[in-house]
Amino acid sequence: MSTPPQPPQQPEQPSDAPAQPSAYPYPNPQSPAPGGPLGFPPAAPATQVDRPSVYAQPTLVGQPAPAQPVNPYLQQGPYPVVGPPPGSGSGGGGAGKAVLWAAAGAVLASAAWAAGLFLVGAEADPDLRGYVAPSNLCNSTDYSSFKEEYPDNDSSPTHNSLKDDALDEGLCSISLKKDTSSYADAYLYSQLDLHKETDPGPEFTAAWKNYADSHTGYDVDTVTGIGDEAYLVSNDTTSGSSSGSLYATLAVRDGWVTYTMSYSAYYSSYDDDTDPPSLEEVTGYLKTDTRTTLEDLRD
């Protein structure tokens, strides 16, 4: 008696199926669907009467058998026969050996295919472009363009660093002061990240290119000629006067290395006789000093 055809296996949900977006930057995992374990429906009661399979359709005399659904994830025949063919006895003959060789070849082909997938999916070597994260990033941060506006050097800038198998990082915060100022008139912040295990490209682009979508009042401009990609994010409420605030960040990705230089200032400390730098001037300072700093950070 022939065995009725079985229903096709449903393909599993891919492990990389996109989750619902959530607050930046990481998505929240999906909650399990109601019902049984892992969202499957509860098991049917033991007393439930089995119903005929919809896949076991009767065949009318003189009519062709209905086509059965095909699972696209299963390899279609012909399939090698396991064991010797009828009439070959113990399978020690040439036909039996041919069948065994065919089965062995299928196993080796499957192993080679799996090995190929493993190699294709393996992480590539980190593309660090020769950059090195110093223990004190402030010593390697060039901000000479800002010194015409803020000639008073910060004698004790704040710095920090991190060394790890996955990430090398350097941080620096510099106070910018005019000669006549008792307190800082502006601040300059720089950060260098050497990503050694994962490519930061997709997340970098998503975070900086779309910055204005998640931060009200900010503008984003693409900057060319610095690294593989760069974005200028700014917020200017000064309107050309000596009041308000100005914020600007130049974010750069070069291979698996990311670098940001940020400027922020509250212009209330400026007197009426002094014109604060404009956004255009600050943007020029950031571009010039970022190029110089990145060149100095290469080994």
N, C-alpha and C positions, 0 to 999 in steps of 0.2 A: 504493500500500500504506500502510495506516495505521500510525503509529508506536506501539509498545506503550507503555502508561502507565508513567511512571517512579515509583520509590518516593518517598514523601514525604520532604521535608527535615526532619531532626530539629532541634527548636529548640535553639539554643546555651544552655549553662549561663549564667544571668544573671550579669553582672559583680558584682552586689551580693549574691550568695549568701553566707549566713553561714558563717564559718570555724569550726573547732573552738575552743572557749575554751581560753585558756592563762593564764599568770600575769598578774595585774593589772599595768597596765591595757590592754596591747595584745595582740591575738591573734597567734599564729604563723601564717605562711602555710602552706597545705597543701603537702605534698610531692608531686611528680608521681607518677602511677601507673606501675607497671612496664610495660615493653613498648617501643613505638616512641617517637618524639619527642612530647613534651607528653602522654604517657599513652595515645596511640593504639596499637592493635595493630600489630605489625610487618607490613610489606608482604608479600603472598602471593608465592610463587616465580613466576618468569616462565613456568614450564612447567605451572602449575596449569590444569586444564581448567575452562573456564567452565561454570557450571551454569545451567539455565534460571531466569529470574527468577520469584520466587513471585508477582509482581504480574501476570505475563502468564498469566492463567488461560484455558483453552479454554472456548469457549461452545458448549453443546449446542444442537442444532437444536430450536427450539420452546421453549427455556428462556431467561429473561432473563439478561443479562450480570451477573456478580457485581459488587456495589458495590465501588468502589475506596476505599482509605483516603484521607481528606481531611486535608491539612495545615492546621491552624487558623491558622497564621501567614501563609498566603498568601491574598490577596484573591481571592474567587471571581468568575467571569464575570458578565455578558458583558464581553469584552475588546474594545477598539477595534481595528479591522483596520488594519494598517500598509499604506499604498498604496491605489490606486484599486480599486474592485470590478471583477469581470470585466465586459468589454464596455465599459468607460469610456475605453479608449484610454490616453492619456498621463496621465489624472487631472486634466486642467485643468478639468473640469466642476464643477458644484455639489456632486455627491456626493464627489468627491475632496477638495474644499475642506472639506466637513463633517467628513470623516475627519481631516484635518490639524488642524482646530480642536479636535476632540475629544481628539486626542493632546496638543495644546498645553495644553488645559485640565487634563488629568490631571497633566501635569508641574507646572503652577502650583499645583494643589491639593496635590501631594506636598511642594512647597517650602514652602507656607504651613503645612502640618502639622508639618514639621521645624522651622520657625522658632518655632511655638508651643511645641513641646517644649523648645527652647533657652531660651525666655523663662521657662517654668515652672520649669525646673531651675536657673536662674541664682541665684546667691547674693543674698540680700536685703541691704540696707544694715545695718551693725552697729547694734544697739539698745543704745547706751551710756548712755541715760537721763541725759545731762548730766554724767557722772562724768569726772573728770580725774585722772590719776596724777601726783602731785607728785614732784619729784626727791628729796625727803626725806619718806618716809611717817611717820617718827616725829614730825615736827612737826604732822601732821594726825591722829595716832592719839590719841583721847581715852581715858584710863584713870583718870579721876578717881574712879570708884567703888572702885577698888582702893586708893586712897591712905589711906583710913581704916585699913586693915590694914597698908599698907606706905607710911608717910608720907615715907620718905627717897627723894628723887628720884634717878633715874639721871642723872648729869651727862654721860655720854657713851654714849648708846644706839647700837647698831649699825644702820646702814641701807644699802640698796642700791636701785638702780633700773635699769630697762631700757626703752628706747624703740625700737620697731621697727614696720614697716608692718603686721605681723600681730598684735603684742601690745605693750601698755604694762603694765609691772609695777613694783610698789613693795614693798619688804620692810623690816621693822623688828623689832628684838629689844631688849627692855627688861628690865633687871634690877630686881626688886622686893625692897626691903630694909626691915626694921624699924629703928627708931632704934638699938636696941642691937646690931644685927648688923654684923659685920665683912665678911661675904660675903653674896651674894644668897640670900634665903630662897625666892624663887620667880622664875619667868621668864614674860614675856608676849611673845608673838610675833604679828605681824599681817602679812597679805599681801593686796595688791590686784592684780587682773588685769583688764585691759580687752582683751577678745578682739575684734579688729577684722576678722577674715576668716572665722571659723567660730563657729557657735552652740555655746557650751559646755554647754547645757542637758542633753542626753542623757547625756553623760559625767559631768557634775557629779552628777546624780541617781544614776547607777549607782555612782559612787565613794563618796558619803557616805551614801546611804540604805542601802547594803549593807555598810557598813564593818565591822559586827560579824561578817559572814560570813567575812571574810578576816583579822580581827584578834581573837584569842581574849581574852576578858575585858573587852571593850568593850561599852558600851550605846549605842544610837542612839535619839534622840527627835526627832520632828518639831516644829519651832517655827513658829508662825503669827504673822503681823503684821509680819514683817521680810522685805522683798524679795518676789520671786516664790516662792521656796522657801528653807527654812533647816532645818539639822539640827544637833542638839547631840550630839556624840560624847564619851563620858566613860569614865574608868577610875579607880575609887576603891578603894584598898586601906587607907585609914586607919581605917575602922570607928569613926569618931568619936574616935579617940585622937590622941596627938601623935606617932605613928610611922606609917610607910608613905608612900605617895605619892598624889598626886591629879593627874589630867590631864583637861582639858576643852577642847574646841574647838567654837566656833560657826561653822559654814560657811554663807554666804549667797550666793544668786545673785539678781541683779536685772537682768533682760534678759540682755545679753551680758557683764555685769560680775560677777565673783566676788570675795568678800572672806571672809577667815578671821581669827578672833582666837582664839589658843590660850593656855591657862594651864597651867603645870606646876610642881609643888613636891614636894620631899622634906621630910617633916615631922620629920625627926630633929633639925633645928636648933632646934626649938621647945622651950622649957623647960616644966617641969610646971605652971607657973603661968599659962601662956599657951595659950589655946584657938585652934588654927588655924581658918581659915575652912572651913565645910562645903561640900560639893558644891552644895547648894542656894544658899548665899550666892555662891559663885563663878559659878554659872549666872546669877544675877541681875545680877552685875557685868558679865558678858559681854554680856548682852542690852542693858542700859542703854548701855554704852559703845559697842557696835557701832552702835546706832541713831544716836547722836550723831556718831560718826565718819563714817558714810555720808552724813548730812546735810551735814557739813562738806566732803566730797569732791565734792559736786555743784558744777558751774561756776555 
